[in-house]
């Protein structure tokens, strides 16, 4: 658990120089049976440096596709994606990603798996060792440097994957259901760890999750998507500082509202609504 004495933190008051994400009029289609099938339609989103933004929505609404476009794994789309003003065209060390599966190499130790992300950089060997050690400490895995993935719990392996993604100091960290495979108790623990890491690093983070409670607990804002095709239905402001109290009435109220939105009968695209009111960021 995060110590109660930890100062409260809000990214809106933090000084962050990098990690501004801008998505403008984004459209994405797949070709199925020779015919185009729209997957994302008219996505417009801005994320400030240092923000943690969560994305929720029904399966098939294009959440993971959106992350793939942002990280640069797919460049076939219409519209613009820019990070700090530069158009996203391919993968880059400026953008890290963590998947639901930790994807650690089983024949490498935890330390070697994390260092792997630095091998194609010009970082001197001695400096690499220090960076890896710092990030192992950041994710609370000191003492497990020489452990292999099969010797780690699921939560430890995911924290190692987060360290590997952060070790290159990306401007933006993308998280694609990173805690989805964990049991309930481990998931709560890693949520707390992820919040602590974000508060320490102050990196811009964008996370896809099916867990509305998780989205609200971690996110400064929650983007609610609607399917067929995927589009932004609401952007919900979570006006609470970090670290957060899971029992906060605002979290429970917003959870009920978002779940009602997600479980309602399919309807025509709704106009974008912001809950509760706050000036556009």
N, C-alpha and C positions, 0 to 999 in steps of 0.2 A: 504494500500500500504506500501511497505518497504521504510523507510526513505532513501533519497538520500545520506545522510551522512554516512550510514552504510559502513564500510570498505569492499572492495572486498575480495572474498574468493574463493580459489580453493582447493579441497581436496588433490590434489597432493602435496601441500605444508603444509598440516595439519599433526600434529602428532597424529596418531591413533594406539592404541596398539592391538585392536581386530576387528574382523569382516572380515577377509580374506576368501573369498569364492572361492572354486575351483571345477569345474565340468569337469570330464574327460570321454570322449567316452560314453556318456549317451545314452541309448536306452530304450524306453518304448513302450509296446504294450498292447492293450486290446484284449480280446477274444470276438468276436461277431459271433454268429451262429456257434460256435465251431471252428472257424478259427481265427488265430492271425491277428490283424490289427495294423500295426506300427503307433504310434502316434508321437514319438520323435526318431530321428536318428542321432547318431554321434554328440551330443551336447558337445562342449568344450568351457568353459568360465571361466575366472578368474576375480574376482572383488577385488580391493584393499580395505583395511580398510578405511572407510570414504568416499568412492565413492558413487555417486548416479547414478545408471544405469537403463535406461528405456528399455523396451522390447515392440516392436510393431510387428504387423503381422495380416494377415487375420483371421477371425473367423475360429476356427477349426485347427489352426496350432500348438496347444499344449502349448500356453503361460501359461494358468492357470494350466494345468497339471504339467508343469515344476515347478511352485511355490509350488504346493501341494507336490511334491517330495522333494523340498528343505526344506519345513517346517516340513516334516516328517509325513504327513498325509497318505502317500502311500509309502511302502518300496519295492514294486515289480518292480524292474528295473535292467538293466544291466549297469555296469559302476560304477563310483564313484562320490559322492558328499561329499566334506569335508569343514568344517568350522573351521578355525584356525588349520588345520591339523587333526581334529577329524572327523571320518566318520559319516555322518548323518544316523541314524538308526531308530529314532522315534522322536516324538515331544519333544521340550525342551524350557525352558524359555530363552535360548540363541537366539531363533528365534521367533520374533513376526510377526503377520500377520493382515492386515486390508483388509476387503472385500468391495465390492461395497455397500452392505447393512451394515449399522453401527452395527447391531446386539446388540444394547443396550437392557437391560431388562426393559420392560415398567413399572414394579412395583418398580423399584429402581431409586433413584435420580442420577443425574450426578456424584456426589461425590461417591455414593455407587457403581455405575457401574465401575468407575475407580479403586476403592479400591479392587474390586472383584479379580482383577488380582494378588493381593498380598496375598490373604487369605491362599494360600497353601505354602507360604514361611515362613521362621522363623523371618521375620521382626517384631520387637516389635510394638505394637499398636500405641504408640505415634509417632514412626518413620514413620509408614505407613501414618498417618494423614499428616505429614509434606511432605512426598513424593507426596501424592495425591494433596496437595495444590500447590506444586511446579509445577506439571504437568498441573494442571488447569490453572495456570498463564502462563505456556509455550504456551498453545494453545489459549490464550486470551479468556478464559471463566470465569475469576474471577467475582464473583457476581451471577453466575448461579449454584452454588454448590448444592442447594436444588431443582433445577428444574428437572422435569421428562422429559423423551425423547419426549413426545408429546408436550411439551412446548418449544422445541428447533427447530430452523430451520434446514433444511437438512444439510447446511454447518456446523452449530454448532454441530450437532450430529456426523458428520464425524470427526470433530476435536476432539470431546470427544473420539471417537473410536481410533484415533491416539494416544491420551494421554494414553488410557488404554493399548495399545500395547507397548508404550514406558516406562510405569511405572516400569516394571521389568528390565529396562536397558538391552534390548537384544543386542547381538552383531550385529544382522542383522534384519532389518525390511523389510518385504515383503508386497507389496501393490498391491492388485489384483483389478484393475479398481476402485480405491477408490473414484474417482470423477465422475464416469460415470452416476450416477443418478441425478446429480445436474444440474440446469439451467445454461445457459451460463455465466451470470454475477456472480452468486455464485461460479461457477467453477473457474473463473479467480481469485476471491478473495481467495479461498481456495488453489489454486496453489501458490499464493504469501505466504500464511501462511505456507504451506508445505515447501517451499523453506526456509523461515525464521527459521522454526523448525529444518530443516536439518542443516542449517548453525550454529545454536546454539548448537545442540546436537552432530553434526559431527558423527552421526551413519551411518553405511553402510546401504544403501537403494536400493532395487531392485523393480521396479514398472512395472506392466503390464498395458498398456493403448492402446486404439484404436485411440487416438488423437495424431497425429504426431507432431503437434505444441506443445502440452503439453509435449510430450516426450523430445523434443529438448529444451524447455524452462527450464525444471527441470533437465534433465539428463546430467551428465558429458560425458557419452557415450550412444549411442542408438543401441541396438541389433535389427536388422531387420530379422524377421523369414519368411521362406517360408513354405507352407503347403504340405501335402500328400507325405511323412510324414513330421512332423515339423522338421526343421533344421535351423541353423544359416546361413543366406545368406550374410549379411554384418554386420560389426561393425563400426559405424560411430562415430568419435570423434567430440565432440562439444567443440572446443577450445576457450571458453569464460569464464571469471570469473563470480562469482555470487556476488551480485544480477545482473540479466540480463535485458537488454533492449529488449522488445518484437519486436522492430522495427529493430533490428540488421540485416544487410544484410546477414550475414552468416546463421542466423536462417532461413531466407526465402529461401536462395539457397538450404540449406540442406533439407528443407521441400519439395521443388519441386522435388528434386532428389529421396527422399524416397517415396513420393507419386507416382512418375512415376514407381518406382520399384514395389510398392504394387499393382498398377492397371494394370500392364502389363499382357499380356496373359501368362497363365501358361507355364512354360518351364522346362527343365531338371535342376537338382540341379546345382547351380552356385558355382564356387570356391569362397571362402571367400574373400571379398574385404574390404579394410579399407579406409574410407573417412574422412577428407583428410589424407595424410600420416603422421604417427607418429610411433615411435618405439613401439613394442609390450609391453603391460603391463600385 
